[in-house]
Amino acid sequence: MAWELRKQFQDKPGISFTDLTSMAIMRDLGISHVLTADEHFIQVGMGFFRVP
């Protein structure tokens, strides 16, 4: 699943494979809120929300 996201977001090479793996797991588990300062979770447009 993370590899599919890598291909989908190939125009965003700054997103780490670790972030993509986290996003894939979050999507599978239905998790939408993330405690992070990382803008990538918002930039992908997958419905994630950063917790302030």
PDB file of N, CA, C and O in Angstrom:
ATOM      1  N   MET A   1       0.817  -1.182   0.000  1.00  0.00           N
ATOM      2  CA  MET A   1       0.000   0.000   0.000  1.00  0.00           C
ATOM      3  C   MET A   1       0.871   1.261   0.000  1.00  0.00           C
ATOM      4  O   MET A   1       0.573   2.200  -0.737  1.00  0.00           O
ATOM      5  N   ALA A   2       1.917   1.307   0.788  1.00  0.00           N
ATOM      6  CA  ALA A   2       2.799   2.481   0.816  1.00  0.00           C
ATOM      7  C   ALA A   2       3.482   2.676  -0.536  1.00  0.00           C
ATOM      8  O   ALA A   2       3.702   3.807  -0.971  1.00  0.00           O
ATOM      9  N   TRP A   3       3.813   1.574  -1.191  1.00  0.00           N
ATOM     10  CA  TRP A   3       4.451   1.695  -2.504  1.00  0.00           C
ATOM     11  C   TRP A   3       3.483   2.297  -3.513  1.00  0.00           C
ATOM     12  O   TRP A   3       3.895   3.064  -4.383  1.00  0.00           O
ATOM     13  N   GLU A   4       2.203   1.960  -3.407  1.00  0.00           N
ATOM     14  CA  GLU A   4       1.193   2.553  -4.277  1.00  0.00           C
ATOM     15  C   GLU A   4       1.100   4.056  -4.040  1.00  0.00           C
ATOM     16  O   GLU A   4       0.946   4.829  -4.985  1.00  0.00           O
ATOM     17  N   LEU A   5       1.196   4.469  -2.773  1.00  0.00           N
ATOM     18  CA  LEU A   5       1.184   5.895  -2.467  1.00  0.00           C
ATOM     19  C   LEU A   5       2.428   6.578  -3.028  1.00  0.00           C
ATOM     20  O   LEU A   5       2.349   7.711  -3.502  1.00  0.00           O
ATOM     21  N   ARG A   6       3.575   5.904  -2.978  1.00  0.00           N
ATOM     22  CA  ARG A   6       4.808   6.481  -3.543  1.00  0.00           C
ATOM     23  C   ARG A   6       4.601   6.763  -5.027  1.00  0.00           C
ATOM     24  O   ARG A   6       4.982   7.826  -5.518  1.00  0.00           O
ATOM     25  N   LYS A   7       3.999   5.817  -5.737  1.00  0.00           N
ATOM     26  CA  LYS A   7       3.748   6.017  -7.165  1.00  0.00           C
ATOM     27  C   LYS A   7       2.724   7.133  -7.378  1.00  0.00           C
ATOM     28  O   LYS A   7       2.865   7.937  -8.299  1.00  0.00           O
ATOM     29  N   GLN A   8       1.708   7.184  -6.539  1.00  0.00           N
ATOM     30  CA  GLN A   8       0.665   8.203  -6.660  1.00  0.00           C
ATOM     31  C   GLN A   8       1.221   9.606  -6.414  1.00  0.00           C
ATOM     32  O   GLN A   8       0.818  10.561  -7.078  1.00  0.00           O
ATOM     33  N   PHE A   9       2.140   9.727  -5.465  1.00  0.00           N
ATOM     34  CA  PHE A   9       2.696  11.022  -5.107  1.00  0.00           C
ATOM     35  C   PHE A   9       4.138  11.182  -5.588  1.00  0.00           C
ATOM     36  O   PHE A   9       4.959  11.790  -4.902  1.00  0.00           O
ATOM     37  N   GLN A  10       4.439  10.645  -6.750  1.00  0.00           N
ATOM     38  CA  GLN A  10       5.793  10.754  -7.279  1.00  0.00           C
ATOM     39  C   GLN A  10       6.172  12.197  -7.564  1.00  0.00           C
ATOM     40  O   GLN A  10       7.358  12.508  -7.682  1.00  0.00           O
ATOM     41  N   ASP A  11       5.190  13.086  -7.678  1.00  0.00           N
ATOM     42  CA  ASP A  11       5.473  14.503  -7.885  1.00  0.00           C
ATOM     43  C   ASP A  11       5.864  15.197  -6.579  1.00  0.00           C
ATOM     44  O   ASP A  11       6.203  16.381  -6.585  1.00  0.00           O
ATOM     45  N   LYS A  12       5.820  14.474  -5.469  1.00  0.00           N
ATOM     46  CA  LYS A  12       6.200  14.994  -4.156  1.00  0.00           C
ATOM     47  C   LYS A  12       7.315  14.122  -3.563  1.00  0.00           C
ATOM     48  O   LYS A  12       7.082  13.375  -2.613  1.00  0.00           O
ATOM     49  N   PRO A  13       8.523  14.218  -4.126  1.00  0.00           N
ATOM     50  CA  PRO A  13       9.618  13.337  -3.669  1.00  0.00           C
ATOM     51  C   PRO A  13      10.086  13.619  -2.247  1.00  0.00           C
ATOM     52  O   PRO A  13      10.824  12.818  -1.673  1.00  0.00           O
ATOM     53  N   GLY A  14       9.665  14.751  -1.665  1.00  0.00           N
ATOM     54  CA  GLY A  14      10.078  15.076  -0.303  1.00  0.00           C
ATOM     55  C   GLY A  14       9.331  14.294   0.763  1.00  0.00           C
ATOM     56  O   GLY A  14       9.708  14.319   1.935  1.00  0.00           O
ATOM     57  N   ILE A  15       8.267  13.597   0.360  1.00  0.00           N
ATOM     58  CA  ILE A  15       7.526  12.795   1.333  1.00  0.00           C
ATOM     59  C   ILE A  15       8.280  11.485   1.527  1.00  0.00           C
ATOM     60  O   ILE A  15       8.509  10.738   0.576  1.00  0.00           O
ATOM     61  N   SER A  16       8.661  11.219   2.771  1.00  0.00           N
ATOM     62  CA  SER A  16       9.458  10.025   3.045  1.00  0.00           C
ATOM     63  C   SER A  16       8.606   8.759   2.940  1.00  0.00           C
ATOM     64  O   SER A  16       7.382   8.794   3.071  1.00  0.00           O
ATOM     65  N   PHE A  17       9.289   7.652   2.703  1.00  0.00           N
ATOM     66  CA  PHE A  17       8.582   6.368   2.646  1.00  0.00           C
ATOM     67  C   PHE A  17       7.993   6.032   4.019  1.00  0.00           C
ATOM     68  O   PHE A  17       6.970   5.351   4.107  1.00  0.00           O
ATOM     69  N   THR A  18       8.628   6.501   5.075  1.00  0.00           N
ATOM     70  CA  THR A  18       8.097   6.308   6.427  1.00  0.00           C
ATOM     71  C   THR A  18       6.763   7.027   6.569  1.00  0.00           C
ATOM     72  O   THR A  18       5.809   6.462   7.104  1.00  0.00           O
ATOM     73  N   ASP A  19       6.687   8.279   6.091  1.00  0.00           N
ATOM     74  CA  ASP A  19       5.423   9.013   6.128  1.00  0.00           C
ATOM     75  C   ASP A  19       4.360   8.305   5.299  1.00  0.00           C
ATOM     76  O   ASP A  19       3.214   8.182   5.730  1.00  0.00           O
ATOM     77  N   LEU A  20       4.734   7.843   4.119  1.00  0.00           N
ATOM     78  CA  LEU A  20       3.776   7.162   3.258  1.00  0.00           C
ATOM     79  C   LEU A  20       3.274   5.874   3.901  1.00  0.00           C
ATOM     80  O   LEU A  20       2.097   5.534   3.780  1.00  0.00           O
ATOM     81  N   THR A  21       4.163   5.162   4.583  1.00  0.00           N
ATOM     82  CA  THR A  21       3.756   3.947   5.291  1.00  0.00           C
ATOM     83  C   THR A  21       2.779   4.290   6.404  1.00  0.00           C
ATOM     84  O   THR A  21       1.774   3.604   6.593  1.00  0.00           O
ATOM     85  N   SER A  22       3.078   5.358   7.143  1.00  0.00           N
ATOM     86  CA  SER A  22       2.171   5.804   8.210  1.00  0.00           C
ATOM     87  C   SER A  22       0.815   6.176   7.640  1.00  0.00           C
ATOM     88  O   SER A  22      -0.219   5.829   8.212  1.00  0.00           O
ATOM     89  N   MET A  23       0.813   6.880   6.517  1.00  0.00           N
ATOM     90  CA  MET A  23      -0.442   7.283   5.880  1.00  0.00           C
ATOM     91  C   MET A  23      -1.251   6.070   5.434  1.00  0.00           C
ATOM     92  O   MET A  23      -2.470   6.041   5.598  1.00  0.00           O
ATOM     93  N   ALA A  24      -0.582   5.081   4.876  1.00  0.00           N
ATOM     94  CA  ALA A  24      -1.271   3.868   4.426  1.00  0.00           C
ATOM     95  C   ALA A  24      -1.905   3.146   5.607  1.00  0.00           C
ATOM     96  O   ALA A  24      -3.051   2.706   5.520  1.00  0.00           O
ATOM     97  N   ILE A  25      -1.182   3.022   6.693  1.00  0.00           N
ATOM     98  CA  ILE A  25      -1.704   2.350   7.883  1.00  0.00           C
ATOM     99  C   ILE A  25      -2.854   3.152   8.473  1.00  0.00           C
ATOM    100  O   ILE A  25      -3.879   2.587   8.854  1.00  0.00           O
ATOM    101  N   MET A  26      -2.684   4.470   8.548  1.00  0.00           N
ATOM    102  CA  MET A  26      -3.747   5.325   9.083  1.00  0.00           C
ATOM    103  C   MET A  26      -5.017   5.191   8.250  1.00  0.00           C
ATOM    104  O   MET A  26      -6.117   5.096   8.794  1.00  0.00           O
ATOM    105  N   ARG A  27      -4.860   5.185   6.941  1.00  0.00           N
ATOM    106  CA  ARG A  27      -6.020   5.054   6.059  1.00  0.00           C
ATOM    107  C   ARG A  27      -6.706   3.700   6.282  1.00  0.00           C
ATOM    108  O   ARG A  27      -7.933   3.629   6.357  1.00  0.00           O
ATOM    109  N   ASP A  28      -5.923   2.641   6.385  1.00  0.00           N
ATOM    110  CA  ASP A  28      -6.488   1.298   6.598  1.00  0.00           C
ATOM    111  C   ASP A  28      -7.233   1.183   7.926  1.00  0.00           C
ATOM    112  O   ASP A  28      -8.235   0.477   8.030  1.00  0.00           O
ATOM    113  N   LEU A  29      -6.725   1.891   8.942  1.00  0.00           N
ATOM    114  CA  LEU A  29      -7.330   1.814  10.276  1.00  0.00           C
ATOM    115  C   LEU A  29      -8.387   2.889  10.513  1.00  0.00           C
ATOM    116  O   LEU A  29      -9.013   2.920  11.572  1.00  0.00           O
ATOM    117  N   GLY A  30      -8.589   3.769   9.535  1.00  0.00           N
ATOM    118  CA  GLY A  30      -9.591   4.821   9.671  1.00  0.00           C
ATOM    119  C   GLY A  30      -9.171   5.949  10.593  1.00  0.00           C
ATOM    120  O   GLY A  30     -10.017   6.626  11.177  1.00  0.00           O
ATOM    121  N   ILE A  31      -7.880   6.153  10.724  1.00  0.00           N
ATOM    122  CA  ILE A  31      -7.353   7.218  11.578  1.00  0.00           C
ATOM    123  C   ILE A  31      -7.217   8.481  10.732  1.00  0.00           C
ATOM    124  O   ILE A  31      -6.612   8.453   9.660  1.00  0.00           O
ATOM    125  N   SER A  32      -7.779   9.585  11.215  1.00  0.00           N
ATOM    126  CA  SER A  32      -7.727  10.816  10.431  1.00  0.00           C
ATOM    127  C   SER A  32      -6.959  11.935  11.118  1.00  0.00           C
ATOM    128  O   SER A  32      -6.582  12.905  10.460  1.00  0.00           O
ATOM    129  N   HIS A  33      -6.718  11.831  12.410  1.00  0.00           N
ATOM    130  CA  HIS A  33      -6.014  12.884  13.136  1.00  0.00           C
ATOM    131  C   HIS A  33      -4.600  12.417  13.466  1.00  0.00           C
ATOM    132  O   HIS A  33      -4.380  11.286  13.899  1.00  0.00           O
ATOM    133  N   VAL A  34      -3.650  13.325  13.248  1.00  0.00           N
ATOM    134  CA  VAL A  34      -2.244  12.982  13.461  1.00  0.00           C
ATOM    135  C   VAL A  34      -1.557  14.107  14.222  1.00  0.00           C
ATOM    136  O   VAL A  34      -1.735  15.283  13.905  1.00  0.00           O
ATOM    137  N   LEU A  35      -0.779  13.741  15.216  1.00  0.00           N
ATOM    138  CA  LEU A  35      -0.004  14.694  16.000  1.00  0.00           C
ATOM    139  C   LEU A  35       1.366  14.811  15.343  1.00  0.00           C
ATOM    140  O   LEU A  35       2.235  13.963  15.545  1.00  0.00           O
ATOM    141  N   THR A  36       1.552  15.870  14.554  1.00  0.00           N
ATOM    142  CA  THR A  36       2.796  16.053  13.816  1.00  0.00           C
ATOM    143  C   THR A  36       2.964  17.508  13.417  1.00  0.00           C
ATOM    144  O   THR A  36       1.992  18.262  13.359  1.00  0.00           O
ATOM    145  N   ALA A  37       4.185  17.893  13.146  1.00  0.00           N
ATOM    146  CA  ALA A  37       4.469  19.213  12.580  1.00  0.00           C
ATOM    147  C   ALA A  37       4.720  19.076  11.075  1.00  0.00           C
ATOM    148  O   ALA A  37       5.005  20.059  10.390  1.00  0.00           O
ATOM    149  N   ASP A  38       4.613  17.865  10.581  1.00  0.00           N
ATOM    150  CA  ASP A  38       4.907  17.542   9.188  1.00  0.00           C
ATOM    151  C   ASP A  38       3.748  17.952   8.287  1.00  0.00           C
ATOM    152  O   ASP A  38       2.634  17.450   8.436  1.00  0.00           O
ATOM    153  N   GLU A  39       4.008  18.861   7.357  1.00  0.00           N
ATOM    154  CA  GLU A  39       2.986  19.351   6.431  1.00  0.00           C
ATOM    155  C   GLU A  39       2.558  18.305   5.404  1.00  0.00           C
ATOM    156  O   GLU A  39       1.495  18.435   4.798  1.00  0.00           O
ATOM    157  N   HIS A  40       3.365  17.281   5.206  1.00  0.00           N
ATOM    158  CA  HIS A  40       3.070  16.286   4.180  1.00  0.00           C
ATOM    159  C   HIS A  40       1.714  15.608   4.395  1.00  0.00           C
ATOM    160  O   HIS A  40       1.035  15.248   3.433  1.00  0.00           O
ATOM    161  N   PHE A  41       1.331  15.440   5.644  1.00  0.00           N
ATOM    162  CA  PHE A  41       0.068  14.767   5.923  1.00  0.00           C
ATOM    163  C   PHE A  41      -1.118  15.589   5.425  1.00  0.00           C
ATOM    164  O   PHE A  41      -2.172  15.035   5.114  1.00  0.00           O
ATOM    165  N   ILE A  42      -0.952  16.894   5.350  1.00  0.00           N
ATOM    166  CA  ILE A  42      -1.998  17.768   4.835  1.00  0.00           C
ATOM    167  C   ILE A  42      -1.877  17.893   3.317  1.00  0.00           C
ATOM    168  O   ILE A  42      -2.885  17.910   2.611  1.00  0.00           O
ATOM    169  N   GLN A  43      -0.654  17.980   2.822  1.00  0.00           N
ATOM    170  CA  GLN A  43      -0.405  18.194   1.394  1.00  0.00           C
ATOM    171  C   GLN A  43      -0.944  17.077   0.506  1.00  0.00           C
ATOM    172  O   GLN A  43      -1.269  17.323  -0.656  1.00  0.00           O
ATOM    173  N   VAL A  44      -1.044  15.870   1.023  1.00  0.00           N
ATOM    174  CA  VAL A  44      -1.482  14.747   0.187  1.00  0.00           C
ATOM    175  C   VAL A  44      -2.977  14.757  -0.079  1.00  0.00           C
ATOM    176  O   VAL A  44      -3.443  14.075  -0.992  1.00  0.00           O
ATOM    177  N   GLY A  45      -3.737  15.514   0.695  1.00  0.00           N
ATOM    178  CA  GLY A  45      -5.169  15.609   0.451  1.00  0.00           C
ATOM    179  C   GLY A  45      -5.932  14.319   0.700  1.00  0.00           C
ATOM    180  O   GLY A  45      -6.897  14.019  -0.001  1.00  0.00           O
ATOM    181  N   MET A  46      -5.502  13.556   1.697  1.00  0.00           N
ATOM    182  CA  MET A  46      -6.168  12.288   1.996  1.00  0.00           C
ATOM    183  C   MET A  46      -7.123  12.416   3.199  1.00  0.00           C
ATOM    184  O   MET A  46      -7.584  11.411   3.739  1.00  0.00           O
ATOM    185  N   GLY A  47      -7.407  13.640   3.603  1.00  0.00           N
ATOM    186  CA  GLY A  47      -8.353  13.856   4.700  1.00  0.00           C
ATOM    187  C   GLY A  47      -7.759  13.788   6.084  1.00  0.00           C
ATOM    188  O   GLY A  47      -8.492  13.616   7.057  1.00  0.00           O
ATOM    189  N   PHE A  48      -6.449  13.918   6.201  1.00  0.00           N
ATOM    190  CA  PHE A  48      -5.813  13.907   7.516  1.00  0.00           C
ATOM    191  C   PHE A  48      -5.884  15.300   8.127  1.00  0.00           C
ATOM    192  O   PHE A  48      -5.845  16.308   7.422  1.00  0.00           O
ATOM    193  N   PHE A  49      -5.987  15.335   9.449  1.00  0.00           N
ATOM    194  CA  PHE A  49      -6.025  16.574  10.198  1.00  0.00           C
ATOM    195  C   PHE A  49      -4.904  16.560  11.221  1.00  0.00           C
ATOM    196  O   PHE A  49      -4.707  15.578  11.937  1.00  0.00           O
ATOM    197  N   ARG A  50      -4.173  17.664  11.281  1.00  0.00           N
ATOM    198  CA  ARG A  50      -3.113  17.770  12.291  1.00  0.00           C
ATOM    199  C   ARG A  50      -3.717  18.228  13.601  1.00  0.00           C
ATOM    200  O   ARG A  50      -4.551  19.133  13.629  1.00  0.00           O
ATOM    201  N   VAL A  51      -3.296  17.606  14.676  1.00  0.00           N
ATOM    202  CA  VAL A  51      -3.718  18.002  16.019  1.00  0.00           C
ATOM    203  C   VAL A  51      -2.754  19.084  16.481  1.00  0.00           C
ATOM    204  O   VAL A  51      -1.539  18.889  16.480  1.00  0.00           O
ATOM    205  N   PRO A  52      -3.316  20.248  16.884  1.00  0.00           N
ATOM    206  CA  PRO A  52      -2.415  21.353  17.306  1.00  0.00           C
ATOM    207  C   PRO A  52      -1.693  21.056  18.597  1.00  0.00           C
ATOM    208  O   PRO A  52      -0.912  21.881  19.071  1.00  0.00           O
TER     209      PRO A  52
END
